[in-house]
């Protein structure tokens, strides 16, 4: 996954951090190809290919509608904390929609019985991607990102990318 880069001090410290965060989070919001590809690879979306699903396209659909707010930035000397809230498709909502779709298809075992393995996999792929269609957008719990100023450059904690990924996939 793309990592947050440090920020130099063109303005006051909180504005430098805000610009760095906005730049990185805008890459998610704008469905930047590099970000989506790296994110897809980091959570091994390639495993969906057996169902005819392109992992990158699936992640673009999942992240469609993503937004964020930078709620607060507190600077204390050479350390700072930024609190952000992400808004994205609800992962629990997606899981529920997926379960409902699977239940519906398995209620008619005769339909599956006449299908080849390839056709069953294709059907599973349609269910997986179709389940994203009407999943609601939901805000995450606030995420705190810690920054440290090193040689006049604000660097986010190494855990930041993982924290954002976890929020996106557990919402």
N, C-alpha and C positions, 0 to 999 in steps of 0.2 A: 504494500500500500504506500502511496505517496506520504512523505513525512513532512511535517511542518518545518519550514526553514526558519532560521533566526532572522531577526529584524534589526536593522541599524537604527540610529537615533536621529531621523530627519526632523522630528517634532518632539513633543514631550513623550515621555516613556509610555504612557497609557495609549497614546495615539499610534505609536510605533507597533505596539502589541496588537491593537485593534486592526491595523492595516495588514499585519502578517496573518492574523486569524481569518480576516475577510478574504484575503487572497486564496488561502488554502480551502476554506469552506465553499467559496465560489466555484472551485473546481468540481466539487460534488454537485452543487446546485445546478451548474451548467452542463452536467454530465460529460465532463472532459474525458476524452477517449483514453488518455494516458492514466488518469486516476481510476476510471472504471475498469480498465484492463488489469491494473495492478491490484485493485481491490478484489476483483473476481479471482485472480490467481492466488491471492493471499488466503482466500477461504475455499480454495479448490473447487470452483464452480465447473471445472472441466468434467467432473464426474457426471454432470447432467447430459453430456453429449450422447450417451447411450440411449437417451430418450428423445434424441433429435433436438435438444435445446442448446443453443449457443449461450454459454455462461455469461459472456459480456452483455449480450442483448437482454438476458434475464435480469442482470444487475441494473441495466439502464431502466428497465420497466419497474424494478423494485424501488429505485432511487427517484423515479419520476415524481415530481412534486416536493422534493426535499427543500427545506428552507432552514434557516437558523436565526437565532438572535444572540447577540453578545450582551448578556445581562449586566455584567459588572466587571470592571478591571480595578484591582487594588494593587498599587505599587508600594513596596516597603523596602527602600534602599535598593539592593541588587537582586531582590526577589520580587516576584509578582504572581498574582493569581487572577486568571480570567475565568469567569463563569459563563458558560454558554448553554443554550437549550436548542436541541435539534428537533425538527419536525420532519417526520418521514412516515412511510407506510408502516402500519403496526405489524410487527413480526408475529405477535400472538394472533392478530386478526387474520394474517395470511395463513397461519397454521390452522386456524379454525375453518377458514374457507376451503383449504386443501382437504381437511378431514371430511367436511361435508360433501365435497366433490367425490372423494374416494368412496364414501359410504353410498352415495347415489349410484356409482358405477358398479359396485360390488353387490348391490341389491338385485341385480339382474345377471347372475352367473352364466346364463345361457348365451348372453351376448359375448362374453369373454371366451367362452368355451370354443366358439367357432373361429377365433382369431389366431393368427400365427404369433410367435414371440415378437417378431418385428412390429406387427400391428399393435400388439399389447403395449410395447414400449412406446410406440408413437402416441397411443391413447393416453398413456401416463404423462408423456410430455405435454400433450394438450391440456390435461388436467392441471399439471403443475403451473404452466404459464397462464392458463385461463383463470386460475384461482387468484392471481394478482389483480385482475381487472377492477374489482370493486372494493378493494381493501382501503379502509379509511386512513387518512393521515392523522398522526397522533404525535404530540410533543413527548420527547424523552424526559427523564428526570434530568435536572441540571448537572452539567459536567464541569468539574473544576480542572483547569489546565494550569500547571505551575511553570513559571518561567524563571530563568536565572540570567543575570546580566554578566557576560564575560567579554572583556575588552570592548565595552560599549555596544555589544550586540546582545539582544534578548533572545535566548535559546529556550525552546519549549522542552519540557521533560521528555525523556526518551519513551515514556509510556503513553504519550499523547495519542499517537496513531492507533494504538491498541484500544485506548479508552473510547475513541470516537467509533472505531469499528464495532466494539462491543455494544455501544449504545444503539448503533444502527441495526444490529442483528438481534437485539433482545427487547426492543421497544414493544 
